[in-house]
């Protein structure tokens, strides 16, 4: 027996436009939205943490890894040891090679940017790791040879010194 009254169509339409159906069919979308909001919230917390983690601290360069087009070199004993102090007034001091340089520094959730005292960009470091005792920064470098498809960078490994720089 065939139902020609249209009840089947009406029941199907009602179920398609019900809230339960809408939620069930869009659950992946809602999950993605919630995950995105949580990620953005955590990123904001991380940004504040980077600034507070380095402000008023002193870091010593332990080793430097240089990479250029497939060739890498790890300098495990850089001499002289470079010391970076991140002061509370947004000025960083760089000590090494019998001189001290001053820079303005700023941070984001993923980088530390150094500018000279006139405001010109000096270095832009990507933060690869930042813990209570260690910091790892990556800096893209200019190419030595002309041409395309090149990759050159250095990775600096730092250890945190106590408040006296010892």
Order of alpha helices (4+ residues) and beta strands (2+ residues): alpha-alpha-alpha-beta-beta-beta-beta-beta-beta-beta-beta-beta
